[in-house]
Amino acid sequence: MFDSWLPDSKDHLPLTWWKTHPVYLAAIIALVGVASIVLTSILGIAGAPWLIYTYHNAFVEWRFWTLFSYVLFNPPDIWVVLGCYMLWNFGEAVERHLGRRAFIKLLILLWLTPPLLATLLGLAGYRGPFGMSMMLGLPFAAGIQMLEFGVFNAFAALYARAKISLLVITIDAWQLAAIFNAVYALQRILVRDWAGLLILLGCIAVAWLFIRYETGALKLPSRPRRAPSAARAAKAAPKSSSVPTVDEILDKISHKGMHSLSAEERRILDKASEEMKRRAN
């Protein structure tokens, strides 16, 4: 199914074209993120429980869709809009480099990391210091920012020395990612949001490890194969005749020369030659 929807021949091609401009999946997701700001504004805060993910919301209130809809809860914020712009630009570069199928895998991992960590913390009994009252203080996943942030970290891991212009200064991608990482982490430490800090670090780790894996710098451990026992090896090995045939000897001569023959092989060849002479007479 994956191959039929995303054929390998189109893996590095844009999804479509708008006039003369290529449109990649990253651009579509960024536009959905911007549209979600309007959706959140229309629903208001009262709509948060219908979009935000917590394990209680999903598995006690039976709102399973919040596992997917949490990225659509984005209150109007200039940083969300800038994040969507960064997702469009830097995500497109990652998508073009890795291919659409690998990019989708990255998005799925970044999508699932926040609810997975929020669930583990919630089941462990963690409660935030002042969490949203409607979320019962449980660790929650909300908004597209972690997805945007993870994609930018993936770009920085892929193009560490890429130059990014910021008004009056130019900075390497890995340096800008390090600044963002540190600022976001300190914000969560300031308010003692340990769940948010863990989710942040989880998304950063997923992005960097995924890029290292896709570029071949990281390999997953494989299960070592058991060496076959002597009895099994002997049973599996094809039985070969102890006496080589004339055809085998001639084949050996064609590959390795006459000097490679053993005394037994020379004897067999001489005997076959005498037999042929006798038949000729």
N, C-alpha and C positions, 0 to 999 in steps of 0.2 A: 504493500500500500504506500509506504514511504517513497519508494522508487517511482511509483506511478504518479504521485502528486508532485514530487520534486525530482524530475529526471536529472541524472548526472550531467547530461549535455547542456542543461540550462542552469546549472548550479551557480555559475558566476555571472549570469545575465540578469538585467533588471526585471522586476515583476511586470512592468509596463512602461509606457512612455507618456509624458504629458508635453504635448507639442514636440520640442526637440530635446527635452530633458528626461534622462532615465529616472525611474522611480523604483526604489528598492524597498524591501520590507521594513527597514528601519524608519523610513519616512512615513509609512502607513501607521506604524505604532506610535510615532511621535504625534501625528495628527489626531489619533484616537486619544492620546493623553491630553491634548489641548481641548478636545471636545468633552472629555470627562470633567473638566473644570466647570463647563456650562451645566452638565448633568448634575454635579454635586451642588451647584448653586441653586438649581431648580428644586432638588429634593430637600435641601436644607439639612441642618444638623439632625433632624428627626429621621432622616433617611440613612444615617450612619449605620445603625444595626443591620440594615438590609444589604450593606456593601462590605463593611469591615469584617475581617476574619479574627475570630478567637475560637479555641476549641469548644468553648461553651456555646458560642453562637452557632457553630457548624454542627456539633454532634449532640447538643442538648436541645437547642431550639430548632434543629433540623434544617438549618439554612446552609446546605452543602455548597450552594453556588458561591458562597463568600470565599471559598478557596480560590476562585478565579476572579470574582468581582472586586476584591479588595483593592486592586490597582486602579479602579475607576473612582475611588473616593479621593478627590483632589480639590480641596478648598482653593479659592482664588489666591494665588501667590505668585509673585514675579519669579521666584526661584524654581517653581514647577515649570513655568513657561520656558525659562532659560535651560532647565534640564531637558525639556522636550527638544529644544533647538540643538543641544549638545548630543542628544540621542540620535537625532537626524544626521548630523554631520559625522560624528565619531563612530556611531553605529554603522553607518553606510560604509565607512572605510574598513571596519572589521568584517562586515558582510562580504564585501568585494574580495578581501584577502582570503578568508576562510572558506567562502562559499555559503550559499543560503542554508544548506542542511546543517552544517556545523553551527552557523549563527542561530538557527532555531533551537538547537540543543543547548546553546549557551543561555538563550532567553528562558527556556523551560527550567533550567537549573536555577537561574536567578529568580524566577517566578515562584518556585517551590521552596526556596531556602527560608524566606521570612515566615510563612505559615508553619513550616516544619519546626523551626526553632521556637516559635511562639507556642506551639503545641507542647513541645518537650518541657519548656519552662512552666507552662500552665499546669501540666500534669504533675510536675515536681512540686507544685504548691507555691510558686513564686507569685508575689503581688507587687505591683509597682508602688512607688511612694505616694503618687497622687493620680494614678491612671484615670482615664475618662470614666466618669461615673456610670455611663451607659454600658461600658465594657466590664464593669464589676472589678476594675483594677487589674484585670488579666492582661498578660502580654498579648499584643495584637499586631496584626499586619494591616497596614493601610497606606494607600498612595503608590504612585509610580516612581517615586524618587529613588528607592533602592534598586529598581531595575535600571533606571538611568545611570545611577552611580556605578553599578556593576559593569555596565557596558563601557563607561568611560575608563574604568580601571582595566578592562580588557584591552581597550585601545592603547593605554599607557604601557601595558605589558607587551603588546605586539609592536608598538612603535615608540620605544622608550625615549629615543633621541629626537623624535619629531618636534619641531619648533612650533610653539603656539603663541601667537601675538595677543597680548593683553594691554590694549591702549598704548602705553608708553614703554612697555617692556616685552621682551620675548623670553619664553621659558620652555624648558624641555617638558615633554608630556609626563614623564615619570615624576618630575619635580612638582608639577601642578597637581598630579594625583596624590602625591604625598601630603601636600598642603591641604587639599580637600579632606583626605582621610583624617588628618590630625584635627582639623577644625570640627568636623562632624563628630569625631570621637569625644573631643573636649566638651562639646555641647551636651552630649549625653551624660558625661561624667558630672557636669555642673549640676544637672537636675537629678542625679543619681538614678538615671534610667538605664539600669544594667541590662534589662531585656533588649532595649533598643541598641545598646552598645554591642551586645552579642550578635544581634541580627546584622548590624553594620559590618562587624568583623567577618561574619559568615559570608556575606555577599562579596566582600573584598577577596577573601580566600578562594571562593568559588571561581571568580573571574580570573585571578592570576593562575590558579592551578589548571583551569581549563585551557588557557592559552599555552601554558607550558606543555600540556599534554598534546594539544593539536599541533604544536610546532616540533614535537618529538623530543623535547627536553625532559619530559617526564613520562615514565612508562609504568603502567599498572602491574602490580605483582601477579605473576602467573603461578598456577599450581604446579609444583615440580612433578615430573613424570617418574613413576616407579620403574626402576631398572628391571627388566624381565629376568626371571630366574633361569638358571642354566638349563633346567628341564624344558621350560617353555620356549627358551631361545632355540634349543636343539630341535624341538617339535616344529617351531615356526619356520626354521631355516629350511630352504629347499634342499632336498637330497640330491647330491651330485655324485656322479660316477667317479670312482677312484681312478679309472683308466680313461684318459682323454681320447676322443674320437679324432679321426683324420681331419674332419672339417674344423674342429676346434684348434688343432695344431696349425693348419693352414691359415686360419684366422689370426692366430697369435703371430705367425711369421709376417703377415701383411701389416700388422700393427707395430710389432716390436723387433722384427728382424730375425734372421736365422740363428744369430748368436744367443737369443733368449731361450732356446729350447734346452730342456734338460736331457740327460742321457736316455731316460725312459722314453721321452717324446721323440728323440732322434731314432731310437730303435723301432718305435711304432711306425714312424714315417718311412724308414728304410724297408720295413717289412711290407708296408702297403705298396711301395714302389716296386719291389720284387714281384709281388702278386700281380700288379698291373702288367709288368713285362711278360710274365708267364702266360697271362691270358692273351696278350698280343701275339705271342708265338703260337 
